[in-house]
């Protein structure tokens, strides 16, 4: 049971966490803060948070657990604002999609309080944003990755883990660098592929006909291209090196594929497609 | 009402068309042929076809309407086998994803009977194959594109159009070259992107962790990578020029994107992602 939970950034992720913990009776009071006043008011009206605070520090004061759920670009500033009000026994965690950059920002901002910061990343979401899109079951059977540093307090990790388990998630831990390398491939690269495809198609002269003559494949492939551009710009900047490695590899692979199409190399194409299908079929068994 | 319908290739598309016409009472008898004996037997047992024919010509003999629903690579050979049995009043159509190549093959194979061939393409399907995956509502509210040539008989086009309308689809017509250019962008390019992504990920040393740490985004993006590799190899070979144009463009766009990530050009990234999101949001209104 969390006596007071502070959520900085009451959007899809922050709002869904609040709803999940409230629905399960795992929290007594939820204080929220965010930059969008309309969204914050909606969060109060929807009962997602009990009250709105005027600043991150105001929200965090007296809270047992502070959850940072803002786009990565805003994390450093908020961590700096939180530092003066952190007290013994308070735990801070985040939900950012890149962990190395957040760890560095937290280390710089929190100083002696850094061991009570638990870097975290729930692998859940949707292309929608804002508290209106939040749901209590967003994390149900989803994975949350925590990336504690050597000095991170074990008790703090345990409390963050318990919070996510209470929200319905399965929690695993790994080093931040490993997280960032894996997520670059499993999440960040697919997102860029979808954005780039949608942007290319809409720049075509006959893009209306292209969209009219599309099927479920294009629809499902580009669903995530509706995601928040600010959040994804921040992820690209924060995970530059790991993302660049997989993006350059994919770019090179596509070049080879284009060469095979140009040469009419049916054997190469069939081999590649067969390997991809086999991988997707076994991946599919997970769902 | 079609008295006798012949379906060459009783898979997902051919089987679903048979089921849709049967369910609506638009056909008296359905004869099927296909190379996979097990699939053909299943089609009889499921009641999708009334009887199995031993050859394409045998299936077509006495049929009012012959539907060719095989991968593109098999079309020329079957059209040549059909030519001798085509009689006045019989209509032949196909469901291939590339039209220029099929039109050329039909023109060569059918000779004087070419005007009774109506090139067609239902924009419907799934990543599954075979008659077991067929459903009577696969074409419900989906588009079918017909690409008649100047010499195609208007009456033949009308009958094929009526058949697809009876199956629940909306029918439009356009020149074959336009179809192939548009579908290269709306369907063939997305398919190659999905195959290439899946193939790249599974070749990574830590691909198990990548798949374990993936979410709905990767799942939905790569769904179509489970599609039939032979069908897609044939599409790549048959629509080489149009496909290559969009594939090279996308490859170049991705290279620019990688450069922007490398330079940390947040403004460029935000502009591109915002344009893509806006396009996807308006595209989304279609669904």
Interface residues (C-beta under 8 A of the other chain):
Chain A: X123 X124 X125 X126 X127 X142 X143 X145 X178 X179 X181 X182 X183 X185 X186 X187 X189 X190 X191 X192 X193 X194 X195 X196 X197 X198 X199 X200 X201 X202 X204 X206 X207 X209 X210 X211 X212 X213 X214 X215 X216 X217 X218 X219 X220 X221 X222 X223 X224 X225 X226 X227 X228 X229 X230 X232 X233 X236 X237 X240 X243 X244 X246 X247 X248 X249 X250 X251 X253 X254 X255 X257 X258 X261 X262 X264 X266 X269 X270 X272 X273 X274 X275 X276 X277 X279 X280 X281 X283 X284 X286 X287
Chain B: X123 X124 X125 X126 X127 X142 X143 X145 X178 X179 X181 X182 X183 X185 X186 X187 X189 X190 X191 X192 X193 X194 X195 X196 X197 X198 X199 X200 X201 X202 X204 X206 X207 X209 X210 X211 X212 X213 X214 X215 X216 X217 X218 X219 X220 X221 X222 X223 X224 X225 X226 X227 X228 X229 X230 X232 X233 X236 X237 X240 X243 X244 X246 X247 X248 X249 X250 X251 X253 X254 X255 X257 X258 X261 X262 X264 X266 X269 X270 X272 X273 X274 X275 X276 X277 X279 X280 X281 X283 X284 X286 X287
